[in-house]
Amino acid sequence: MDGDEVLVGREGPVLTVAINRPRRKNALDTAAWNGLREAVAAAAADDSVRAVVITGEGGDFCAGADLSGDRGAQHPLSRMHGINDIALALHELPKPSVAKVRGVAVGAGWNLALGCDLVVCTPDARFSQIFAKRGLSLDFGGSWLLPRIVGLQQAKRLALLGEIIGAAEARELGAVTWVKEDDEIDGFVADLARRLAQGPPIALAQNKQMLHVGGHQGLREALENEARAQAINFATDAPAARKAFVDKTEPEFTGEWMVR
């Protein structure tokens, strides 16, 4: 599968999606965008997938869109709408997602990482909202993600200057969850994904959805969403957790509806 633009691997309930264009620092051409779209859609549709890791082959995460590639005759607006669908699918993915970042994550590549729920990078990772230096404006959700993650003023700085920042500064800004040494990151992410996959899938999906919309709601609406979510959990994985607590064992979460 060395010629494939996106490689998909599976270890138990954890799906790994790797951009495979190392000679272009994993910049995304049309085939890679399509591969990413298919991988995210497949993960969303497969109940046996409980966590997703997104990474890049060959020492870099993703250098954004490949601006040198043949974009065909499709109108740019239609093409952008198709790319936007991938950002939405990742954002709405009802499973936890982790970005594993080595090397560069710039432009849409950084926003691909920010679109994941958690980001783990190595100390040599470099990040940039490089769009302005290419005569472009933010895309792949950057205008929405950045201010919510790093705050409005820092988002403006990153978007207007397009400067490159390192792993330590990205961590300080809240754009990276953990920084791990190169020889540690694979094991750390594998263990993290395993722990996420062992969680209660319906409860985690509801957590994601409520956190995404919570900033746009008042407390009353947030509390109502929480009440509905808990009512679902009471008949899903909460009974298993309660029994395990009483028995002093680890719960096994299935995500199955208990009412028959």
C-alpha positions in Angstrom: 0.0 0.0 0.0 3.1 2.3 -0.3 1.5 4.1 -3.2 -1.7 5.0 -1.3 -2.0 8.6 -0.3 -3.7 7.7 3.0 -2.9 4.6 5.0 -5.5 3.1 7.3 -4.5 0.6 10.0 -6.5 -1.1 12.8 -5.4 -2.4 16.1 -8.5 -3.7 18.0 -10.9 -0.8 18.4 -8.3 1.9 17.5 -8.2 3.1 13.9 -5.1 4.9 12.7 -5.2 7.2 9.7 -1.8 8.2 8.3 -1.2 10.7 5.5 1.3 9.1 3.2 3.0 11.7 1.1 6.3 12.1 2.9 8.1 13.6 -0.1 5.7 16.5 0.0 5.8 16.7 3.9 2.3 15.1 3.7 0.8 18.0 1.9 -2.7 17.0 0.8 -3.6 16.7 -2.9 -6.9 15.6 -4.2 -6.3 11.9 -3.7 -5.2 12.5 -0.1 -8.2 14.7 0.7 -10.4 12.0 -0.7 -8.6 9.3 1.3 -9.0 11.3 4.5 -12.7 11.9 3.8 -13.3 8.1 3.3 -11.3 7.2 6.4 -13.2 9.6 8.7 -16.6 8.5 7.2 -15.7 4.8 7.7 -14.7 5.4 11.3 -17.9 7.2 12.0 -20.0 4.4 10.5 -18.2 1.5 12.2 -19.4 0.9 15.8 -16.4 -1.3 16.4 -14.1 1.7 16.0 -13.9 3.3 19.4 -11.0 5.8 18.9 -9.2 7.4 16.0 -5.5 8.5 15.6 -4.5 10.8 12.8 -0.8 11.2 11.9 1.6 11.5 9.0 4.2 9.2 7.6 7.9 10.0 7.3 8.5 12.5 10.1 6.0 15.2 9.3 2.3 15.5 10.2 0.9 17.6 7.4 2.1 20.6 5.4 -1.4 21.7 4.5 -2.9 21.6 1.1 -0.6 20.8 -1.8 -0.9 24.1 -3.8 1.4 22.7 -6.6 -0.9 19.8 -7.5 -3.4 19.6 -10.3 -6.7 20.8 -9.0 -8.7 19.9 -12.1 -11.5 21.9 -13.6 -13.7 22.0 -10.5 -14.7 25.5 -9.4 -12.6 26.6 -6.3 -15.8 27.2 -4.3 -17.1 23.7 -5.0 -13.6 22.3 -4.1 -13.6 24.2 -0.8 -17.0 23.0 0.0 -15.8 19.4 -0.4 -12.8 20.0 1.9 -15.1 21.7 4.4 -17.1 18.5 4.5 -14.0 16.7 5.8 -13.5 19.3 8.6 -17.1 18.9 9.6 -17.0 15.1 9.6 -13.9 15.2 11.8 -15.5 17.7 14.2 -18.7 15.6 14.4 -17.0 12.2 14.6 -18.8 10.5 17.5 -15.5 8.9 18.7 -12.5 10.4 20.4 -9.8 11.5 18.0 -6.1 12.1 18.7 -3.6 13.9 16.4 0.0 12.5 16.7 2.3 15.3 15.4 5.9 15.0 14.4 7.6 17.7 12.3 5.5 20.3 10.5 1.8 20.9 11.0 1.0 24.1 9.0 -2.0 25.6 7.3 -4.8 23.2 6.9 -2.4 20.6 8.4 -2.4 22.4 11.7 -6.2 22.9 11.6 -6.5 19.1 10.9 -4.7 18.6 14.2 -6.7 21.2 16.0 -9.9 19.5 14.7 -9.0 16.4 16.7 -10.0 16.2 20.4 -6.5 15.8 21.7 -3.1 16.7 20.3 0.2 15.0 21.1 3.4 16.2 19.6 7.2 15.8 19.8 9.5 18.7 21.0 10.7 19.3 17.4 7.1 19.9 16.0 6.5 23.2 14.3 3.1 24.9 13.8 2.0 27.7 11.6 -1.2 29.3 10.2 0.8 30.0 7.1 -2.1 31.2 5.0 -1.3 34.9 4.9 2.2 34.3 3.7 0.6 32.5 0.7 -1.8 35.3 0.1 -4.6 33.2 1.5 -7.0 33.4 4.5 -7.7 30.7 7.1 -9.4 27.5 6.1 -10.2 23.9 7.3 -12.0 25.4 10.3 -9.1 27.6 11.5 -11.3 30.7 11.9 -13.6 28.8 14.3 -11.1 26.5 16.0 -8.2 29.0 16.7 -10.0 31.6 18.8 -11.8 28.9 20.8 -8.6 27.1 21.6 -6.0 29.9 22.0 -8.2 33.0 22.5 -9.1 35.8 20.1 -5.9 37.9 20.4 -3.5 35.0 20.0 -5.6 33.7 17.1 -5.3 37.1 15.4 -1.5 37.1 15.9 -1.1 33.6 14.5 -3.5 34.3 11.5 -2.2 37.8 10.6 1.6 37.0 10.9 1.6 33.4 9.8 4.7 32.9 12.0 6.0 29.5 12.9 5.9 28.5 16.6 7.4 25.5 18.4 6.0 22.7 20.5 6.6 24.4 23.8 4.8 27.6 22.8 1.9 25.6 21.2 1.5 23.8 24.5 1.5 27.1 26.4 -1.2 28.4 24.1 -3.3 25.3 24.7 -3.1 24.1 21.1 -1.2 21.0 22.1 -2.3 18.7 24.9 1.0 16.8 25.6 4.6 17.1 24.3 6.4 13.8 24.3 9.9 12.8 23.2 10.2 11.2 19.8 11.0 7.8 21.3 8.0 8.0 23.7 5.2 9.4 21.5 4.2 6.2 19.7 3.8 4.3 23.0 2.1 7.2 24.7 -0.5 7.7 21.9 -1.1 4.0 21.6 -1.9 3.8 25.4 -4.0 7.0 25.2 -6.0 5.7 22.3 -6.5 2.3 24.1 -7.8 4.1 27.2 -10.2 6.2 25.2 -11.4 3.1 23.3 -12.2 1.5 26.6 -14.4 4.4 27.7 -18.2 4.4 27.4 -18.7 5.2 23.7 -22.2 6.8 24.0 -21.2 8.9 27.0 -18.0 10.1 25.3 -19.9 11.0 22.1 -22.4 13.0 24.1 -19.5 14.8 26.0 -18.0 15.8 22.7 -21.3 17.1 21.3 -22.2 19.0 24.5 -18.8 20.7 24.8 -18.9 21.7 21.1 -22.2 23.5 21.5 -21.9 24.6 25.1 -20.1 27.9 24.3 -23.1 29.0 22.2 -25.7 28.2 24.8 -27.0 29.6 28.1 -26.8 27.5 31.3 -30.4 26.5 31.0 -29.9 24.9 27.6 -26.6 23.2 28.7 -28.3 21.7 31.8 -31.1 20.4 29.6 -28.6 18.8 27.3 -26.9 17.2 30.3 -30.2 15.8 31.6 -31.0 14.2 28.3 -27.5 12.7 28.0 -27.6 11.3 31.5 -31.0 9.7 30.8 -29.5 7.9 27.9 -26.4 6.9 29.9 -28.6 5.4 32.7 -29.8 2.8 30.2 -26.5 2.3 28.4 -23.1 2.0 30.2 -23.9 3.5 33.7 -25.2 0.2 35.0 -22.0 -1.6 34.1 -20.0 1.1 35.8 -22.2 0.9 38.9 -21.8 -2.9 39.1 -18.0 -2.7 38.7 -17.8 -0.1 41.4 -19.7 -2.4 43.8 -17.7 -5.4 42.8 -14.4 -3.5 42.9 -13.6 -4.4 39.3 -13.0 -2.5 36.0 -16.1 -1.9 34.0 -16.4 -3.1 30.4 -18.3 -0.5 28.4 -20.2 -1.7 25.3 -22.3 1.2 24.4 -25.3 -1.1 24.0 -28.9 0.0 24.9 -30.0 -2.0 27.9 -33.7 -1.5 27.6 -35.5 -4.3 25.7 
